[in-house]
Amino acid sequence: MAVVIYLYAPLITLMAFSFNDSRRNIVWRGFTLDWYKVAFEDTDLIAAFGNSLTIAAVSTVVSVMLGALTAILLWRFRFPLKPALEGALGLPIVVPEICMGVAMLVFFTQVMPWPTDLIWPLNLGAIIISHISFSFSFVAIVIRGRLASFNRELEEAAKDLGAGEWRIFWDVLVPHMRPGLLAGALLAFTLSLDDFVITFFTSGPDTTTFPVKVYSMVRFSVTPEVNAASTILIVLTVALTALALRLQGTDVARIEAGDGV
Amino acid sequence: MDESWKRARAVFATLAGPPVVWLFAFFLIPLAIIWAYSFGENQSLTHIAINGTLSNYIHAIKPLYLGIIFKSFWFAALTTALCLVVGFPVAIAITFASEKTKIWLLLLIMLPFWTNLLIRTYALMAVLRTEGYINYSLAFLWNGLGHLAALTGHPMAAFQPLELLHNNFAVVFGLVYVQLPFMVLPLYAALDRLDRSLLEASLDLGAGHMTTFTRIVVPLATPGIVSGVLVTLIPSIGAYLTPDLLGGPSSQMIANVIERQFKTANDWPFGAALSFLLMYMTFLAIAVQAVVARGRRARQA
């Protein structure tokens, strides 16, 4: 399993050296938590981290709503231009990130300039909108996969018993979709937290996210502070993933592997 | 299953409205603007006139830029080939593992894919740097050999660290590192569906392992191979971060050129033209895959 070593050795050394008592990243000089202290005292880094979590949270909520609507629409209805809509929804998944990044840059400078002096978190609007645009198609695919297993007779039974559209949606369809909604939310959250390229083109000096901040740190100086910050994010991601997996068995893994790309 | 939209217009409108509006306003329109810009030229610092000129595209196929496009494609193809060679045995190993181990192995492959791309790239920088772990280990071995050589009276030259970072090697190494899970998962999905009795039949009938692999496993796994190639190739062609951080001056890929046009060179129309060339390449790759898939289905029918 040399491949597992290839995949993990760089990440594990990165994490190990965040505890190293030396500015240089190469020789082990003893255990320390100083770099975590430095990272936690770096207000820019903490602010960027807060921005990232806020963006991810808002974009997840909106993406799941839009994704669920899209999934139900495509699953339930037959309508003219349906293949065209399906194709258009596939675009955000296949369009190279850099193209979408520059498109968003132009859009938010020329067409809809986003005011830069808004109070937090409204100043993150441009980034949040871009993140929703690339996330919700992924969410729609995941939820649509789940809807495929829905038994239409349940809906008819509810209708026969006098439930209206809204009651059916809320009491029959949503409970069935729940694993899909969760998997979609997890995917949207990870996509948003992970995104660098598109954010790089839509963020301003006051609206850096964690990846953008780490990028500038990596470009200018490499200190174990970056290792410490990265370790926190890795642990957070792994914990989140483990939680999601525990919540619903290995369904998430299967859905993400099969339809996520 | 399929209900006509006319039967419940209000519900249809409620469902369709928000996603369609969002898709148009915040995705299709921005792309359309870039497309329009690719036929424009800079009039002043802030004004771009869209006059239907093709000069940006003509500029883009000059040898310098054509070379970069070609190189992006070459790096991506090399990455895909390496991922396939490395990923196939991994996918086979996962397929034949016991049910319990299988879940753990899949999780092991997917975990890095959930880790931030930037962090993974940074981790590689630490490994490949001149004073990184690989060179450190090599220096240690070299010095050990040096001591031995000195004892026998043949002193060796001092250790010269290998230049592993900021070159084309580092870019391909990094792309393979980042893309490998994308290749392994579709391969595994295809191999897992494979009927094991076919392998046994082939081996029983006297075919060797190699013949069984090339004539039974590979043809049956072709859909997985094709989708694995696609999901590895497309992000690799447009990769920005990997060549930016791991590459040197000569390993810039098309995405880096596009970024420069928009952020520093301020030649938006040219950047827009390059973006759309990259998009067309992507669509071409998808179309080829669709044709291959259709051909297969036709042959099976």
Interface residues (C-beta under 8 A of the other chain):
Chain A: M1 V3 V4 Y6 L7 Y8 A9 P10 L11 T13 L14 F17 R24 N25 I26 V27 M65 L66 G67 L69 T70 I72 L73 W75 R76 F77 R78 F79 L85 A88 L89 L91 P92 V94 V95 P96 E97 I98 C99 M100 V102 A103 M104 L105 V106 F107 Q110 V111 I129 S130 I132 S133 F136 A140 R152 E165 T190 L193 D194 F196 V197 F201 P211 V214 Y215 V218 R219 V222 V226 S230 L233 I234 T237 V238 T241 L245 T250 A253 E256 A257 G258 V261
Chain B: M1 D2 E3 S4 W5 A8 V11 F12 T14 L15 A16 P18 P19 V20 W22 L23 F26 F27 L28 I29 P30 L31 I33 I34 Y37 V86 V90 A93 I103 L106 L107 L108 I109 M110 L111 P112 W114 T115 N116 L117 L118 I119 R120 Y122 A123 L124 M125 A126 V127 E131 G132 Y133 Y136 Y177 L180 P181 F182 L185 P186 Y188 A189 V231 I234 P235 I237 G238 Y240 L241 L245 A255 I258 E259 F262 W268 G271 A272 S275 F276 L278 M279 T282 F283 I286
